[in-house]
Amino acid sequence: MSDALHIVLDDTAMAAAGQGNVLASRLIHRAHAEPGWFLYAPACALVEAVPLPITSSALIRARVP
């Protein structure tokens, strides 16, 4: 069994991150810094979370396996 952690963010989580939510921000930072942590953002969730331009661009930088 793998120790990898895979997390799928929905539109509300991405909008929260774009608005400065501390927990969402920490999750994104940790997934970027920790080996074996992966974040996913479905395209339909990106469309829903677009009210702030930084929301999608900040989350697209997440690592993909």
DSSP file (Angstrom, degrees, kcal/mol; ACC not computed):
  #  RESIDUE AA STRUCTURE BP1 BP2  ACC     N-H-->O    O-->H-N    N-H-->O    O-->H-N    TCO  KAPPA ALPHA  PHI   PSI    X-CA   Y-CA   Z-CA
    1    1 A M              0   0    0      0, 0.0     2,-0.2     0, 0.0     0, 0.0   0.000 360.0 360.0 360.0 140.0    0.0    0.0    0.0
    2    2 A S        -     0   0    0      1,-0.1    34,-0.0     2,-0.1     0, 0.0  -0.504 360.0-146.8 -83.9 148.9    1.2    3.5   -0.9
    3    3 A D        +     0   0    0     -2,-0.2    -1,-0.1     2,-0.1     2,-0.0   0.348  59.9 125.4 -91.7   5.0    1.8    6.3    1.6
    4    4 A A        -     0   0    0     33,-0.1     2,-0.5     1,-0.1    33,-0.2  -0.339  52.7-145.2 -66.8 145.5    0.8    8.9   -1.0
    5    5 A L  E     -a   37   0A   0     31,-3.6    33,-3.1    26,-0.1     2,-0.5  -0.965  12.9-168.3-115.8 120.0   -2.0   11.3   -0.1
    6    6 A H  E     -a   38   0A   0     -2,-0.5     2,-0.4    31,-0.2    33,-0.2  -0.939   5.8-176.0-112.4 124.2   -4.3   12.3   -2.9
    7    7 A I  E     -a   39   0A   0     31,-2.9    33,-2.4    -2,-0.5     2,-0.6  -0.977  13.0-156.0-124.9 130.5   -6.7   15.2   -2.3
    8    8 A V  E     -a   40   0A   0     -2,-0.4     2,-0.4    31,-0.2    33,-0.2  -0.928  13.9-150.4-105.9 121.1   -9.4   16.5   -4.7
    9    9 A L        -     0   0    0     31,-3.1     2,-0.1    -2,-0.6    36,-0.1  -0.750   8.2-151.6 -91.4 133.5  -10.4   20.1   -4.1
   10   10 A D     >  -     0   0    0     -2,-0.4     4,-2.1    31,-0.1     5,-0.2  -0.378  36.8 -90.1 -93.0-179.6  -13.9   21.2   -5.0
   11   11 A D  H  > S+     0   0    0      1,-0.2     4,-2.3     2,-0.2     5,-0.2   0.844 125.3  53.1 -62.8 -33.8  -15.0   24.7   -6.1
   12   12 A T  H  > S+     0   0    0      2,-0.2     4,-2.2     1,-0.2    -1,-0.2   0.886 108.6  49.6 -70.1 -36.4  -15.7   25.8   -2.5
   13   13 A A  H  > S+     0   0    0     -3,-0.2     4,-2.0     2,-0.2    -2,-0.2   0.898 113.4  46.4 -67.0 -39.9  -12.2   24.8   -1.3
   14   14 A M  H  X S+     0   0    0     -4,-2.1     4,-2.2     2,-0.2    -2,-0.2   0.887 111.9  49.9 -70.8 -38.2  -10.6   26.6   -4.2
   15   15 A A  H  X S+     0   0    0     -4,-2.3     4,-1.2    -5,-0.2    -2,-0.2   0.901 110.2  51.9 -65.2 -39.2  -12.7   29.7   -3.7
   16   16 A A  H  <>S+     0   0    0     -4,-2.2     5,-2.7     1,-0.2     3,-0.4   0.913 109.7  49.0 -62.2 -42.7  -11.8   29.6    0.0
   17   17 A A  H ><5S+     0   0    0     -4,-2.0     3,-1.5     1,-0.2    -1,-0.2   0.906 109.1  52.7 -63.4 -41.1   -8.1   29.4   -0.8
   18   18 A G  H 3<5S+     0   0    0     -4,-2.2    -1,-0.2     1,-0.3    -2,-0.2   0.743 107.4  52.5 -66.3 -23.1   -8.5   32.3   -3.2
   19   19 A Q  T 3<5S-     0   0    0     -4,-1.2    -1,-0.3    -3,-0.4    -2,-0.2   0.327 127.3 -97.2 -95.7   6.4  -10.1   34.4   -0.5
   20   20 A G  T < 5 +     0   0    0     -3,-1.5    -3,-0.2     1,-0.2     2,-0.2   0.673  55.7 174.6  92.7  18.0   -7.2   33.7    1.9
   21   21 A N     >< -     0   0    0     -5,-2.7     4,-2.3     1,-0.2    -1,-0.2  -0.422  25.4-145.8 -60.9 125.0   -8.6   30.8    4.0
   22   22 A V  H  > S+     0   0    0      1,-0.2     4,-2.5     2,-0.2     5,-0.2   0.894  94.0  49.3 -64.7 -43.0   -5.7   29.8    6.3
   23   23 A L  H  > S+     0   0    0      2,-0.2     4,-2.1     1,-0.2    -1,-0.2   0.924 113.2  46.2 -64.9 -44.1   -6.5   26.0    6.3
   24   24 A A  H  > S+     0   0    0      1,-0.2     4,-2.2     2,-0.2    -1,-0.2   0.911 112.9  51.1 -64.2 -41.1   -6.9   25.8    2.5
   25   25 A S  H  X S+     0   0    0     -4,-2.3     4,-2.6     1,-0.2    -2,-0.2   0.916 109.9  49.0 -62.0 -44.0   -3.6   27.8    2.1
   26   26 A R  H  X S+     0   0    0     -4,-2.5     4,-2.9     1,-0.2    -1,-0.2   0.887 109.6  52.5 -63.4 -39.0   -1.8   25.5    4.5
   27   27 A L  H  X S+     0   0    0     -4,-2.1     4,-2.4     2,-0.2    -1,-0.2   0.926 111.1  46.5 -62.8 -44.6   -3.1   22.4    2.6
   28   28 A I  H  X S+     0   0    0     -4,-2.2     4,-1.6     2,-0.2    -2,-0.2   0.922 114.3  47.5 -64.0 -44.5   -1.9   23.8   -0.7
   29   29 A H  H  X S+     0   0    0     -4,-2.6     4,-1.9     1,-0.2    -2,-0.2   0.923 112.5  49.1 -62.8 -44.1    1.5   24.7    0.7
   30   30 A R  H  X S+     0   0    0     -4,-2.9     4,-2.9     1,-0.2    -2,-0.2   0.901 108.7  52.6 -64.3 -41.1    2.0   21.3    2.4
   31   31 A A  H  < S+     0   0    0     -4,-2.4     6,-0.3     1,-0.2    -1,-0.2   0.835 111.3  48.1 -64.3 -30.9    1.0   19.4   -0.8
   32   32 A H  H  < S+     0   0    0     -4,-1.6    -1,-0.2    -5,-0.2    -2,-0.2   0.858 119.3  38.0 -74.4 -35.1    3.7   21.4   -2.6
   33   33 A A  H  < S+     0   0    0     -4,-1.9    -2,-0.2    -5,-0.1    -3,-0.2   0.771 103.1  75.1 -89.6 -28.1    6.4   20.8    0.0
   34   34 A E  S >< S-     0   0    0     -4,-2.9     3,-1.4    -5,-0.2     2,-0.2  -0.740  78.3-127.2 -94.2 127.4    5.7   17.2    1.1
   35   35 A P  T 3  S+     0   0    0      0, 0.0     3,-0.1     0, 0.0    -2,-0.1  -0.490  96.2  26.7 -65.3 138.5    6.7   14.3   -1.2
   36   36 A G  T 3  S+     0   0    0      1,-0.3   -31,-3.6    -2,-0.2     2,-0.5   0.477  91.5 115.0  87.9   2.3    3.7   12.0   -1.8
   37   37 A W  E <   -a    5   0A   0     -3,-1.4     2,-0.4    -6,-0.3    -1,-0.3  -0.925  42.4-178.1-104.9 127.8    1.1   14.7   -1.3
   38   38 A F  E     -a    6   0A   0    -33,-3.1   -31,-2.9    -2,-0.5     2,-0.4  -0.989  12.9-160.3-132.1 132.9   -1.0   15.4   -4.4
   39   39 A L  E     -a    7   0A   0     24,-0.7     2,-0.4    -2,-0.4   -31,-0.2  -0.885   7.8-164.5-109.8 143.3   -3.8   17.9   -5.0
   40   40 A Y  E     -a    8   0A   0    -33,-2.4   -31,-3.1    -2,-0.4    20,-0.0  -0.977   7.9-168.0-127.3 141.3   -6.3   17.7   -7.8
   41   41 A A        -     0   0    0     -2,-0.4   -31,-0.1   -33,-0.2     5,-0.1  -0.904  20.4-139.3-129.2 102.1   -8.6   20.4   -9.2
   42   42 A P    >>  -     0   0    0      0, 0.0     4,-1.7     0, 0.0     3,-0.8  -0.304  21.0-121.1 -59.0 143.6  -11.3   19.1  -11.6
   43   43 A A  H 3> S+     0   0    0      1,-0.3     4,-1.8     2,-0.2     5,-0.1   0.858 112.5  55.6 -57.1 -38.2  -11.8   21.5  -14.5
   44   44 A C  H 3> S+     0   0    0      1,-0.2     4,-1.5     2,-0.2    -1,-0.3   0.846 106.5  51.2 -66.4 -31.1  -15.5   22.0  -13.6
   45   45 A A  H <> S+     0   0    0     -3,-0.8     4,-1.7     2,-0.2    -1,-0.2   0.852 106.0  55.1 -72.2 -34.1  -14.5   23.1  -10.1
   46   46 A L  H  < S+     0   0    0     -4,-1.7     4,-0.3     1,-0.2    -2,-0.2   0.900 106.3  51.5 -63.2 -39.8  -12.1   25.6  -11.6
   47   47 A V  H >< S+     0   0    0     -4,-1.8     3,-0.8     1,-0.2    -1,-0.2   0.900 111.4  47.2 -64.1 -40.4  -14.9   27.2  -13.6
   48   48 A E  H 3< S+     0   0    0     -4,-1.5    -1,-0.2     1,-0.2    -2,-0.2   0.802 111.6  51.1 -69.8 -29.7  -17.0   27.5  -10.5
   49   49 A A  T >< S+     0   0    0     -4,-1.7     3,-0.7     1,-0.2    -1,-0.2   0.294  76.7 106.5 -94.3  10.0  -14.2   29.0   -8.4
   50   50 A V  T <   +     0   0    0     -3,-0.8    -1,-0.2    -4,-0.3    -2,-0.1   0.397  36.3 107.9 -75.7   2.7  -13.2   31.8  -10.8
   51   51 A P  T 3  S+     0   0    0      0, 0.0    -1,-0.2     0, 0.0    -2,-0.1   0.824  85.2  44.9 -54.0 -30.0  -14.6   34.8   -9.0
   52   52 A L  S X> S-     0   0    0     -3,-0.7     3,-1.6     1,-0.1     4,-0.6  -0.965  82.6-141.6-112.6 126.0  -11.1   35.8   -8.0
   53   53 A P  H 3> S+     0   0    0      0, 0.0     4,-1.0     0, 0.0     3,-0.3   0.798  99.2  58.3 -56.9 -31.1   -8.5   35.6  -10.8
   54   54 A I  H 3> S+     0   0    0      1,-0.2     4,-2.5     2,-0.2     5,-0.3   0.737  88.4  78.2 -72.4 -20.9   -5.8   34.3   -8.4
   55   55 A T  H <> S+     0   0    0     -3,-1.6     4,-1.4     1,-0.2    -1,-0.2   0.942 100.4  34.2 -55.4 -56.0   -7.8   31.3   -7.4
   56   56 A S  H  X S+     0   0    0     -4,-0.6     4,-1.8    -3,-0.3    -1,-0.2   0.895 118.0  51.9 -71.5 -38.6   -7.2   29.1  -10.4
   57   57 A S  H  X S+     0   0    0     -4,-1.0     4,-0.6     1,-0.2    -1,-0.2   0.880 109.7  49.6 -67.8 -36.1   -3.7   30.3  -11.1
   58   58 A A  H  < S+     0   0    0     -4,-2.5     3,-0.4     1,-0.2    -1,-0.2   0.866 114.8  44.2 -68.7 -35.4   -2.5   29.6   -7.6
   59   59 A L  H >< S+     0   0    0     -4,-1.4     3,-1.6    -5,-0.3    -2,-0.2   0.745  99.5  67.8 -84.1 -23.3   -4.0   26.1   -7.6
   60   60 A I  H 3< S+     0   0    0     -4,-1.8    -1,-0.2     1,-0.3    -2,-0.2   0.764  88.8  69.1 -67.1 -22.7   -2.8   25.0  -11.0
   61   61 A R  T 3< S+     0   0    0     -4,-0.6    -1,-0.3    -3,-0.4    -2,-0.2   0.538  73.6 117.3 -73.6  -5.1    0.7   25.1   -9.6
   62   62 A A  S <  S-     0   0    0     -3,-1.6     2,-0.1     1,-0.1   -21,-0.1  -0.303  76.8 -98.0 -62.4 147.8   -0.1   22.0   -7.4
   63   63 A R        -     0   0    0    -26,-0.2   -24,-0.7   -32,-0.1    -1,-0.1  -0.374  33.1-157.9 -70.0 143.9    2.0   19.0   -8.3
   64   64 A V              0   0    0    -26,-0.1   -24,-0.1    -3,-0.1   -26,-0.0  -0.980 360.0 360.0-120.8 134.4    0.5   16.3  -10.5
   65   65 A P              0   0    0      0, 0.0    -2,-0.0     0, 0.0    -1,-0.0   0.534 360.0 360.0 -65.3 360.0    1.9   12.7  -10.4
